[in-house]
Amino acid sequence: MNKNELLERLKQLDSDMALLDNSDNLYTCVIVGGSALVLMDKIYRSTHDIDSIASSEKILPLLDAYGINMNVKAYLTNFPEDYQDRLKPVAIETTKVKYFTVSTEDLVVSKLCAGRDKDIEDVEGKEVTEHLDWDLLDRLINDVCYGMLNEFDENLLRMRYKDYKERFQ
């Protein structure tokens, strides 16, 4: 899916939620991964899915129906505990579901934790590297390493981050 297709899917989910719930309640969905980077105009490749790290419980059945992957909760340790303090609203008009992405810095941390070639490539472009708050990123890397990862994963993340910083800071 490209950005327009992602936005259309999110709008459709919002419309369906409005049909199911005519109350004044609002619901949230926090998008991560490649789809978040696409929505933030940080990468321009297509993505095959939408990953969500947190969503209102009431919309979970719709997320599943729309193919929005909630299985990324298993990777919650790849995100700093306070990621919610840096949420960015997705630029989309909705009535029932408010969509957010985590910050670019949080995405860099999670992609470096994952360490797959595709994940690393996602955070190497100028749209990402030239707009990073490096002091914040240093802190977030330390936060994730401190007590959230085992020693092996911590060493891997620190090694990947050192290389990333040398190449892009």
C-alpha positions in Angstrom: 0.0 0.0 0.0 1.2 3.5 -0.8 0.3 6.5 1.4 -3.1 7.2 -0.4 -4.1 3.5 0.0 -3.1 3.6 3.7 -5.1 6.7 4.3 -8.1 5.3 2.5 -8.1 2.1 4.6 -7.9 4.2 7.8 -10.8 6.4 6.6 -12.9 3.3 5.8 -12.2 1.9 9.3 -13.3 5.2 10.8 -16.5 5.2 8.7 -17.4 1.7 9.8 -16.7 2.6 13.4 -19.1 5.5 13.1 -21.8 3.1 11.9 -21.2 0.8 14.8 -21.0 3.5 17.5 -23.1 6.6 17.3 -22.0 7.8 20.7 -19.6 10.8 21.3 -16.8 8.3 22.1 -13.5 8.7 20.3 -11.0 5.8 19.8 -7.3 5.7 19.2 -4.9 3.7 17.1 -1.1 4.1 17.2 0.6 3.1 14.0 4.2 1.9 13.9 6.6 0.4 11.4 7.0 1.0 7.7 3.4 2.2 7.5 4.1 4.9 10.0 7.1 6.1 8.1 5.0 6.2 4.9 2.3 8.2 6.6 4.9 10.6 7.9 6.4 11.0 4.4 9.7 9.6 5.6 9.8 6.8 3.1 8.0 6.4 -0.2 8.0 2.7 -0.7 4.8 0.6 -0.5 4.1 -1.4 2.6 2.1 -4.6 2.7 0.5 -4.0 6.1 -0.3 -1.6 8.9 1.1 -2.3 12.3 -0.4 -0.9 15.5 1.2 -1.0 18.9 -1.8 0.3 20.8 -5.5 0.8 20.1 -8.7 1.3 21.9 -10.2 -2.1 22.8 -13.5 -1.3 21.2 -12.0 -1.1 17.7 -10.0 -4.3 17.8 -12.5 -6.3 15.8 -12.4 -3.7 13.0 -8.6 -3.6 13.1 -8.6 -7.3 12.4 -11.2 -6.9 9.6 -9.1 -4.3 8.0 -5.8 -6.2 8.3 -4.3 -3.9 10.8 -1.7 -6.0 12.6 -1.8 -5.9 16.4 0.8 -8.7 16.8 3.6 -6.1 17.1 2.8 -5.8 20.8 5.3 -8.7 21.1 7.9 -6.1 20.1 6.9 -3.5 22.7 10.4 -3.8 24.3 11.7 -2.2 21.1 9.9 1.0 22.0 10.8 3.3 24.9 8.3 3.1 27.7 7.3 6.7 27.3 6.7 6.6 23.5 3.1 7.9 24.1 4.6 11.2 25.1 5.8 11.8 21.6 2.8 10.6 19.5 2.2 12.5 16.3 -1.3 12.8 14.8 -1.8 11.4 11.3 -3.1 14.1 9.0 -6.5 12.6 8.2 -10.0 13.8 8.9 -11.9 11.3 10.9 -14.9 11.3 13.2 -14.5 8.3 15.5 -10.9 7.0 15.3 -7.9 9.3 15.9 -4.8 7.9 14.4 -1.3 8.6 15.6 2.2 7.5 14.8 5.1 7.2 17.2 7.9 9.8 16.7 10.6 9.4 14.1 13.1 8.8 16.9 10.9 6.0 18.4 10.7 4.4 15.0 14.5 4.6 14.5 15.0 2.8 17.9 12.5 0.1 17.0 13.9 -0.4 13.5 17.5 -0.7 14.9 16.2 -3.1 17.5 14.6 -5.3 14.8 17.8 -5.1 12.8 16.4 -6.6 9.6 17.9 -5.2 6.4 14.6 -3.7 5.4 14.1 -2.1 8.8 17.6 -0.5 8.7 17.1 0.8 5.1 13.8 2.4 6.2 15.7 4.7 8.6 18.7 5.5 6.4 17.0 8.1 4.1 17.6 11.8 4.3 13.9 12.3 5.2 14.7 10.5 8.5 18.3 11.2 9.3 18.3 14.9 8.6 15.4 15.6 10.9 16.4 13.6 14.0 16.8 15.0 17.4 20.0 13.2 18.2 20.0 14.0 21.9 16.5 12.5 22.2 17.6 9.5 20.2 20.6 9.0 22.5 18.3 9.0 25.5 15.7 6.7 23.9 18.4 4.1 23.0 19.6 4.2 26.6 16.0 3.9 27.9 15.4 0.8 25.7 18.7 -0.7 26.7 18.2 -0.1 30.4 16.3 -3.1 31.7 14.2 -3.7 28.6 16.5 -5.9 26.6 18.7 -8.8 27.5 22.4 -8.3 27.4 22.9 -9.8 23.9 20.1 -7.7 22.3 21.4 -4.6 24.2 24.9 -5.1 22.8 23.5 -5.6 19.3 21.4 -2.4 19.5 24.3 -0.4 20.9 26.5 -1.6 18.0 23.9 -0.9 15.4 23.3 2.6 16.9 27.0 3.4 17.0 27.3 2.5 13.3 24.1 4.5 12.5 25.4 7.6 14.3 28.8 7.4 12.6 27.2 7.3 9.2 24.4 9.9 9.6 25.0 12.4 12.4 
